Amino acid sequence: MVLKMVMMMFACLALVSCTSNIPLEKQCSVDSDCVPAVCCHADDAVNGQYAPDCSDVLCSQSCEPDTLDCGQGEIRCIDNTCTAVILR
């Protein structure tokens, strides 16, 4: 019984030590977990559960440089982190 408890304690410690340093709002498993971090001219991404409420936001139609605007980038889950990859 004592051996079983010690083994369980080591298992719990292993799980705790392996927890991610990635903030919850940035964690992902697949690309589709991620969305733009801001409503307009996004240059970063977050997990969809932390998506901004853009229902009352009106963005300009300009293609701002170094953002996801106009196909300049894409949102990816890289190393379990939501990331905006600027392509051009």
Backbone atoms as SQL, in Angstrom:
CREATE TABLE atoms (id INTEGER PRIMARY KEY, chain TEXT, resi INTEGER, resn TEXT, atom TEXT, x REAL, y REAL, z REAL);
INSERT INTO atoms VALUES
  (1, 'A', 1, 'MET', 'N', 0.824, -1.197, 0.000),
  (2, 'A', 1, 'MET', 'CA', 0.000, 0.000, 0.000),
  (3, 'A', 1, 'MET', 'C', 0.865, 1.257, 0.000),
  (4, 'A', 2, 'VAL', 'N', 1.912, 1.261, 0.832),
  (5, 'A', 2, 'VAL', 'CA', 2.802, 2.412, 0.899),
  (6, 'A', 2, 'VAL', 'C', 3.500, 2.601, -0.439),
  (7, 'A', 3, 'LEU', 'N', 3.921, 1.488, -1.039),
  (8, 'A', 3, 'LEU', 'CA', 4.580, 1.565, -2.345),
  (9, 'A', 3, 'LEU', 'C', 3.644, 2.161, -3.390),
  (10, 'A', 4, 'LYS', 'N', 2.395, 1.782, -3.332),
  (11, 'A', 4, 'LYS', 'CA', 1.395, 2.314, -4.273),
  (12, 'A', 4, 'LYS', 'C', 1.231, 3.824, -4.098),
  (13, 'A', 5, 'MET', 'N', 1.210, 4.284, -2.849),
  (14, 'A', 5, 'MET', 'CA', 1.063, 5.719, -2.579),
  (15, 'A', 5, 'MET', 'C', 2.291, 6.487, -3.060),
  (16, 'A', 6, 'VAL', 'N', 3.475, 5.928, -2.841),
  (17, 'A', 6, 'VAL', 'CA', 4.705, 6.575, -3.290),
  (18, 'A', 6, 'VAL', 'C', 4.720, 6.660, -4.811),
  (19, 'A', 7, 'MET', 'N', 4.311, 5.599, -5.487),
  (20, 'A', 7, 'MET', 'CA', 4.256, 5.599, -6.955),
  (21, 'A', 7, 'MET', 'C', 3.272, 6.651, -7.458),
  (22, 'A', 8, 'MET', 'N', 2.135, 6.776, -6.779),
  (23, 'A', 8, 'MET', 'CA', 1.145, 7.780, -7.181),
  (24, 'A', 8, 'MET', 'C', 1.692, 9.186, -6.979),
  (25, 'A', 9, 'MET', 'N', 2.433, 9.406, -5.903),
  (26, 'A', 9, 'MET', 'CA', 3.019, 10.726, -5.652),
  (27, 'A', 9, 'MET', 'C', 4.025, 11.077, -6.746),
  (28, 'A', 10, 'PHE', 'N', 4.852, 10.115, -7.149),
  (29, 'A', 10, 'PHE', 'CA', 5.809, 10.370, -8.227),
  (30, 'A', 10, 'PHE', 'C', 5.098, 10.651, -9.546),
  (31, 'A', 11, 'ALA', 'N', 4.018, 9.933, -9.800),
  (32, 'A', 11, 'ALA', 'CA', 3.252, 10.166, -11.022),
  (33, 'A', 11, 'ALA', 'C', 2.670, 11.575, -11.028),
  (34, 'A', 12, 'CYS', 'N', 2.140, 12.007, -9.892),
  (35, 'A', 12, 'CYS', 'CA', 1.580, 13.364, -9.792),
  (36, 'A', 12, 'CYS', 'C', 2.665, 14.420, -9.975),
  (37, 'A', 13, 'LEU', 'N', 3.810, 14.200, -9.361),
  (38, 'A', 13, 'LEU', 'CA', 4.920, 15.142, -9.530),
  (39, 'A', 13, 'LEU', 'C', 5.365, 15.222, -10.975),
  (40, 'A', 14, 'ALA', 'N', 5.402, 14.091, -11.650),
  (41, 'A', 14, 'ALA', 'CA', 5.792, 14.075, -13.062),
  (42, 'A', 14, 'ALA', 'C', 4.802, 14.867, -13.895),
  (43, 'A', 15, 'LEU', 'N', 3.515, 14.717, -13.601),
  (44, 'A', 15, 'LEU', 'CA', 2.501, 15.472, -14.345),
  (45, 'A', 15, 'LEU', 'C', 2.639, 16.963, -14.100),
  (46, 'A', 16, 'VAL', 'N', 2.857, 17.354, -12.866),
  (47, 'A', 16, 'VAL', 'CA', 2.986, 18.767, -12.529),
  (48, 'A', 16, 'VAL', 'C', 4.229, 19.356, -13.175),
  (49, 'A', 17, 'SER', 'N', 5.313, 18.615, -13.179),
  (50, 'A', 17, 'SER', 'CA', 6.550, 19.135, -13.754),
  (51, 'A', 17, 'SER', 'C', 6.474, 19.235, -15.267),
  (52, 'A', 18, 'CYS', 'N', 5.538, 18.517, -15.881),
  (53, 'A', 18, 'CYS', 'CA', 5.398, 18.554, -17.338),
  (54, 'A', 18, 'CYS', 'C', 4.340, 19.544, -17.804),
  (55, 'A', 19, 'THR', 'N', 3.742, 20.273, -16.885),
  (56, 'A', 19, 'THR', 'CA', 2.717, 21.225, -17.295),
  (57, 'A', 19, 'THR', 'C', 3.349, 22.312, -18.153),
  (58, 'A', 20, 'SER', 'N', 2.568, 22.842, -19.006),
  (59, 'A', 20, 'SER', 'CA', 3.038, 23.805, -19.987),
  (60, 'A', 20, 'SER', 'C', 3.250, 25.191, -19.392),
  (61, 'A', 21, 'ASN', 'N', 4.244, 25.879, -19.919),
  (62, 'A', 21, 'ASN', 'CA', 4.460, 27.278, -19.566),
  (63, 'A', 21, 'ASN', 'C', 3.725, 28.196, -20.540),
  (64, 'A', 22, 'ILE', 'N', 2.983, 27.609, -21.466),
  (65, 'A', 22, 'ILE', 'CA', 2.227, 28.379, -22.448),
  (66, 'A', 22, 'ILE', 'C', 0.969, 28.919, -21.768),
  (67, 'A', 23, 'PRO', 'N', 0.727, 30.227, -21.869),
  (68, 'A', 23, 'PRO', 'CA', -0.494, 30.791, -21.262),
  (69, 'A', 23, 'PRO', 'C', -1.744, 30.106, -21.824),
  (70, 'A', 24, 'LEU', 'N', -2.764, 29.930, -21.017),
  (71, 'A', 24, 'LEU', 'CA', -3.985, 29.252, -21.446),
  (72, 'A', 24, 'LEU', 'C', -4.555, 29.846, -22.729),
  (73, 'A', 25, 'GLU', 'N', -4.539, 31.161, -22.848),
  (74, 'A', 25, 'GLU', 'CA', -5.149, 31.803, -24.013),
  (75, 'A', 25, 'GLU', 'C', -4.382, 31.531, -25.308),
  (76, 'A', 26, 'LYS', 'N', -3.162, 30.993, -25.202),
  (77, 'A', 26, 'LYS', 'CA', -2.352, 30.699, -26.385),
  (78, 'A', 26, 'LYS', 'C', -2.244, 29.200, -26.683),
  (79, 'A', 27, 'GLN', 'N', -2.732, 28.333, -25.789),
  (80, 'A', 27, 'GLN', 'CA', -2.578, 26.889, -25.955),
  (81, 'A', 27, 'GLN', 'C', -3.467, 26.344, -27.064),
  (82, 'A', 28, 'CYS', 'N', -2.929, 25.350, -27.810),
  (83, 'A', 28, 'CYS', 'CA', -3.673, 24.723, -28.891),
  (84, 'A', 28, 'CYS', 'C', -3.136, 23.325, -29.156),
  (85, 'A', 29, 'SER', 'N', -3.932, 22.564, -29.902),
  (86, 'A', 29, 'SER', 'CA', -3.515, 21.241, -30.364),
  (87, 'A', 29, 'SER', 'C', -3.431, 21.206, -31.881),
  (88, 'A', 30, 'VAL', 'N', -4.348, 21.927, -32.529),
  (89, 'A', 30, 'VAL', 'CA', -4.405, 21.982, -33.993),
  (90, 'A', 30, 'VAL', 'C', -4.648, 23.428, -34.426),
  (91, 'A', 31, 'ASP', 'N', -4.349, 23.723, -35.686),
  (92, 'A', 31, 'ASP', 'CA', -4.504, 25.087, -36.214),
  (93, 'A', 31, 'ASP', 'C', -5.906, 25.645, -35.962),
  (94, 'A', 32, 'SER', 'N', -6.920, 24.793, -36.089),
  (95, 'A', 32, 'SER', 'CA', -8.306, 25.273, -35.968),
  (96, 'A', 32, 'SER', 'C', -8.670, 25.693, -34.547),
  (97, 'A', 33, 'ASP', 'N', -7.820, 25.410, -33.575),
  (98, 'A', 33, 'ASP', 'CA', -8.052, 25.888, -32.203),
  (99, 'A', 33, 'ASP', 'C', -7.821, 27.390, -32.094),
  (100, 'A', 34, 'CYS', 'N', -7.134, 27.982, -33.067),
  (101, 'A', 34, 'CYS', 'CA', -6.643, 29.360, -32.959),
  (102, 'A', 34, 'CYS', 'C', -7.420, 30.335, -33.835),
  (103, 'A', 35, 'VAL', 'N', -7.514, 31.574, -33.360),
  (104, 'A', 35, 'VAL', 'CA', -8.194, 32.661, -34.067),
  (105, 'A', 35, 'VAL', 'C', -7.363, 33.940, -33.895),
  (106, 'A', 36, 'PRO', 'N', -7.658, 34.987, -34.685),
  (107, 'A', 36, 'PRO', 'CA', -6.939, 36.258, -34.489),
  (108, 'A', 36, 'PRO', 'C', -7.110, 36.781, -33.059),
  (109, 'A', 37, 'ALA', 'N', -6.049, 37.360, -32.519),
  (110, 'A', 37, 'ALA', 'CA', -6.053, 37.841, -31.129),
  (111, 'A', 37, 'ALA', 'C', -6.824, 39.146, -30.953),
  (112, 'A', 38, 'VAL', 'N', -6.967, 39.922, -32.010),
  (113, 'A', 38, 'VAL', 'CA', -7.710, 41.183, -31.968),
  (114, 'A', 38, 'VAL', 'C', -8.642, 41.240, -33.166),
  (115, 'A', 39, 'CYS', 'N', -9.593, 42.127, -33.118),
  (116, 'A', 39, 'CYS', 'CA', -10.611, 42.197, -34.169),
  (117, 'A', 39, 'CYS', 'C', -10.078, 42.756, -35.488),
  (118, 'A', 40, 'CYS', 'N', -9.206, 43.726, -35.422),
  (119, 'A', 40, 'CYS', 'CA', -8.736, 44.398, -36.637),
  (120, 'A', 40, 'CYS', 'C', -7.218, 44.357, -36.732),
  (121, 'A', 41, 'HIS', 'N', -6.722, 44.063, -37.917),
  (122, 'A', 41, 'HIS', 'CA', -5.283, 44.118, -38.202),
  (123, 'A', 41, 'HIS', 'C', -4.473, 43.274, -37.223),
  (124, 'A', 42, 'ALA', 'N', -4.912, 42.049, -37.017),
  (125, 'A', 42, 'ALA', 'CA', -4.265, 41.158, -36.053),
  (126, 'A', 42, 'ALA', 'C', -2.864, 40.762, -36.505),
  (127, 'A', 43, 'ASP', 'N', -1.974, 40.727, -35.536),
  (128, 'A', 43, 'ASP', 'CA', -0.621, 40.228, -35.789),
  (129, 'A', 43, 'ASP', 'C', -0.255, 39.150, -34.773),
  (130, 'A', 44, 'ASP', 'N', -1.287, 38.627, -34.093),
  (131, 'A', 44, 'ASP', 'CA', -1.086, 37.565, -33.124),
  (132, 'A', 44, 'ASP', 'C', -2.351, 36.707, -33.094),
  (133, 'A', 45, 'ALA', 'N', -2.267, 35.555, -32.433),
  (134, 'A', 45, 'ALA', 'CA', -3.393, 34.629, -32.373),
  (135, 'A', 45, 'ALA', 'C', -3.591, 34.121, -30.951),
  (136, 'A', 46, 'VAL', 'N', -4.827, 33.703, -30.660),
  (137, 'A', 46, 'VAL', 'CA', -5.170, 33.133, -29.360),
  (138, 'A', 46, 'VAL', 'C', -6.061, 31.915, -29.581),
  (139, 'A', 47, 'ASN', 'N', -6.225, 31.133, -28.525),
  (140, 'A', 47, 'ASN', 'CA', -7.165, 30.022, -28.563),
  (141, 'A', 47, 'ASN', 'C', -8.568, 30.588, -28.747),
  (142, 'A', 48, 'GLY', 'N', -9.384, 29.920, -29.539),
  (143, 'A', 48, 'GLY', 'CA', -10.729, 30.394, -29.844),
  (144, 'A', 48, 'GLY', 'C', -11.592, 30.639, -28.622),
  (145, 'A', 49, 'GLN', 'N', -11.306, 29.953, -27.516),
  (146, 'A', 49, 'GLN', 'CA', -12.065, 30.180, -26.287),
  (147, 'A', 49, 'GLN', 'C', -11.805, 31.576, -25.727),
  (148, 'A', 50, 'TYR', 'N', -10.715, 32.202, -26.153),
  (149, 'A', 50, 'TYR', 'CA', -10.349, 33.536, -25.666),
  (150, 'A', 50, 'TYR', 'C', -10.461, 34.585, -26.781),
  (151, 'A', 51, 'ALA', 'N', -11.224, 34.261, -27.805),
  (152, 'A', 51, 'ALA', 'CA', -11.387, 35.169, -28.939),
  (153, 'A', 51, 'ALA', 'C', -12.038, 36.473, -28.501),
  (154, 'A', 52, 'PRO', 'N', -11.610, 37.586, -29.089),
  (155, 'A', 52, 'PRO', 'CA', -12.265, 38.857, -28.756),
  (156, 'A', 52, 'PRO', 'C', -13.685, 38.889, -29.316),
  (157, 'A', 53, 'ASP', 'N', -14.547, 39.652, -28.679),
  (158, 'A', 53, 'ASP', 'CA', -15.905, 39.844, -29.174),
  (159, 'A', 53, 'ASP', 'C', -15.866, 40.964, -30.199),
  (160, 'A', 54, 'CYS', 'N', -16.013, 40.606, -31.455),
  (161, 'A', 54, 'CYS', 'CA', -15.912, 41.588, -32.538),
  (162, 'A', 54, 'CYS', 'C', -17.275, 41.947, -33.113),
  (163, 'A', 55, 'SER', 'N', -18.339, 41.602, -32.392),
  (164, 'A', 55, 'SER', 'CA', -19.683, 41.824, -32.920),
  (165, 'A', 55, 'SER', 'C', -20.013, 43.297, -33.124),
  (166, 'A', 56, 'ASP', 'N', -19.426, 44.195, -32.355),
  (167, 'A', 56, 'ASP', 'CA', -19.709, 45.629, -32.487),
  (168, 'A', 56, 'ASP', 'C', -18.500, 46.412, -32.987),
  (169, 'A', 57, 'VAL', 'N', -17.607, 45.724, -33.685),
  (170, 'A', 57, 'VAL', 'CA', -16.378, 46.361, -34.153),
  (171, 'A', 57, 'VAL', 'C', -16.436, 46.519, -35.666),
  (172, 'A', 58, 'LEU', 'N', -16.073, 47.694, -36.123),
  (173, 'A', 58, 'LEU', 'CA', -15.995, 47.956, -37.554),
  (174, 'A', 58, 'LEU', 'C', -14.535, 48.252, -37.892),
  (175, 'A', 59, 'CYS', 'N', -13.947, 47.405, -38.708),
  (176, 'A', 59, 'CYS', 'CA', -12.536, 47.562, -39.072),
  (177, 'A', 59, 'CYS', 'C', -12.416, 48.296, -40.405),
  (178, 'A', 60, 'SER', 'N', -11.296, 48.973, -40.565),
  (179, 'A', 60, 'SER', 'CA', -11.036, 49.588, -41.868),
  (180, 'A', 60, 'SER', 'C', -10.748, 48.476, -42.870),
  (181, 'A', 61, 'GLN', 'N', -10.884, 48.759, -44.103),
  (182, 'A', 61, 'GLN', 'CA', -10.630, 47.758, -45.140),
  (183, 'A', 61, 'GLN', 'C', -9.205, 47.844, -45.675),
  (184, 'A', 62, 'SER', 'N', -8.346, 48.562, -44.968),
  (185, 'A', 62, 'SER', 'CA', -6.964, 48.691, -45.418),
  (186, 'A', 62, 'SER', 'C', -6.179, 47.425, -45.089),
  (187, 'A', 63, 'CYS', 'N', -5.179, 47.159, -45.897),
  (188, 'A', 63, 'CYS', 'CA', -4.287, 46.016, -45.681),
  (189, 'A', 63, 'CYS', 'C', -3.053, 46.518, -44.950),
  (190, 'A', 64, 'GLU', 'N', -3.092, 46.437, -43.634),
  (191, 'A', 64, 'GLU', 'CA', -1.972, 46.923, -42.836),
  (192, 'A', 64, 'GLU', 'C', -0.795, 45.962, -42.948),
  (193, 'A', 65, 'PRO', 'N', 0.415, 46.494, -43.080),
  (194, 'A', 65, 'PRO', 'CA', 1.585, 45.617, -43.198),
  (195, 'A', 65, 'PRO', 'C', 1.846, 44.832, -41.907),
  (196, 'A', 66, 'ASP', 'N', 2.449, 43.678, -42.081),
  (197, 'A', 66, 'ASP', 'CA', 2.853, 42.813, -40.965),
  (198, 'A', 66, 'ASP', 'C', 1.680, 42.382, -40.089),
  (199, 'A', 67, 'THR', 'N', 0.525, 42.156, -40.733),
  (200, 'A', 67, 'THR', 'CA', -0.655, 41.647, -40.040),
  (201, 'A', 67, 'THR', 'C', -1.216, 40.484, -40.855),
  (202, 'A', 68, 'LEU', 'N', -2.304, 39.914, -40.382),
  (203, 'A', 68, 'LEU', 'CA', -2.984, 38.849, -41.111),
  (204, 'A', 68, 'LEU', 'C', -3.861, 39.389, -42.234),
  (205, 'A', 69, 'ASP', 'N', -3.951, 40.714, -42.343),
  (206, 'A', 69, 'ASP', 'CA', -4.801, 41.348, -43.358),
  (207, 'A', 69, 'ASP', 'C', -4.447, 40.882, -44.771),
  (208, 'A', 70, 'CYS', 'N', -5.471, 40.736, -45.586),
  (209, 'A', 70, 'CYS', 'CA', -5.324, 40.540, -47.030),
  (210, 'A', 70, 'CYS', 'C', -4.425, 39.351, -47.380),
  (211, 'A', 71, 'GLY', 'N', -4.483, 38.320, -46.590),
  (212, 'A', 71, 'GLY', 'CA', -3.723, 37.112, -46.881),
  (213, 'A', 71, 'GLY', 'C', -2.229, 37.223, -46.659),
  (214, 'A', 72, 'GLN', 'N', -1.809, 38.209, -45.856),
  (215, 'A', 72, 'GLN', 'CA', -0.376, 38.379, -45.597),
  (216, 'A', 72, 'GLN', 'C', 0.163, 37.344, -44.622),
  (217, 'A', 73, 'GLY', 'N', -0.720, 36.599, -43.996),
  (218, 'A', 73, 'GLY', 'CA', -0.284, 35.608, -43.029),
  (219, 'A', 73, 'GLY', 'C', -1.368, 34.603, -42.755),
  (220, 'A', 74, 'GLU', 'N', -1.053, 33.698, -41.850),
  (221, 'A', 74, 'GLU', 'CA', -2.017, 32.674, -41.475),
  (222, 'A', 74, 'GLU', 'C', -1.819, 32.325, -40.007),
  (223, 'A', 75, 'ILE', 'N', -2.867, 31.742, -39.447),
  (224, 'A', 75, 'ILE', 'CA', -2.820, 31.369, -38.045),
  (225, 'A', 75, 'ILE', 'C', -2.473, 29.891, -37.959),
  (226, 'A', 76, 'ARG', 'N', -1.506, 29.568, -37.121),
  (227, 'A', 76, 'ARG', 'CA', -1.044, 28.194, -36.973),
  (228, 'A', 76, 'ARG', 'C', -0.910, 27.850, -35.499),
  (229, 'A', 77, 'CYS', 'N', -1.003, 26.571, -35.222),
  (230, 'A', 77, 'CYS', 'CA', -0.682, 26.031, -33.906),
  (231, 'A', 77, 'CYS', 'C', 0.718, 25.445, -34.033),
  (232, 'A', 78, 'ILE', 'N', 1.690, 26.146, -33.475),
  (233, 'A', 78, 'ILE', 'CA', 3.083, 25.723, -33.558),
  (234, 'A', 78, 'ILE', 'C', 3.581, 25.423, -32.151),
  (235, 'A', 79, 'ASP', 'N', 4.035, 24.200, -31.947),
  (236, 'A', 79, 'ASP', 'CA', 4.509, 23.773, -30.625),
  (237, 'A', 79, 'ASP', 'C', 3.467, 24.049, -29.542),
  (238, 'A', 80, 'ASN', 'N', 2.205, 23.743, -29.884),
  (239, 'A', 80, 'ASN', 'CA', 1.070, 23.902, -28.975),
  (240, 'A', 80, 'ASN', 'C', 0.813, 25.351, -28.576),
  (241, 'A', 81, 'THR', 'N', 1.250, 26.296, -29.416),
  (242, 'A', 81, 'THR', 'CA', 1.047, 27.716, -29.169),
  (243, 'A', 81, 'THR', 'C', 0.378, 28.359, -30.380),
  (244, 'A', 82, 'CYS', 'N', -0.740, 29.054, -30.179),
  (245, 'A', 82, 'CYS', 'CA', -1.394, 29.789, -31.262),
  (246, 'A', 82, 'CYS', 'C', -0.455, 30.907, -31.712),
  (247, 'A', 83, 'THR', 'N', -0.184, 30.939, -33.017),
  (248, 'A', 83, 'THR', 'CA', 0.802, 31.865, -33.563),
  (249, 'A', 83, 'THR', 'C', 0.307, 32.427, -34.884),
  (250, 'A', 84, 'ALA', 'N', 0.529, 33.723, -35.081),
  (251, 'A', 84, 'ALA', 'CA', 0.268, 34.334, -36.383),
  (252, 'A', 84, 'ALA', 'C', 1.583, 34.287, -37.161),
  (253, 'A', 85, 'VAL', 'N', 1.530, 33.650, -38.309),
  (254, 'A', 85, 'VAL', 'CA', 2.715, 33.539, -39.159),
  (255, 'A', 85, 'VAL', 'C', 2.534, 34.532, -40.309),
  (256, 'A', 86, 'ILE', 'N', 3.332, 35.581, -40.299),
  (257, 'A', 86, 'ILE', 'CA', 3.256, 36.592, -41.359),
  (258, 'A', 86, 'ILE', 'C', 4.115, 36.103, -42.516),
  (259, 'A', 87, 'LEU', 'N', 3.499, 35.957, -43.679),
  (260, 'A', 87, 'LEU', 'CA', 4.168, 35.359, -44.830),
  (261, 'A', 87, 'LEU', 'C', 4.862, 36.364, -45.710),
  (262, 'A', 88, 'ARG', 'N', 4.308, 37.569, -45.812),
  (263, 'A', 88, 'ARG', 'CA', 4.921, 38.571, -46.698),
  (264, 'A', 88, 'ARG', 'C', 5.216, 39.824, -45.933);
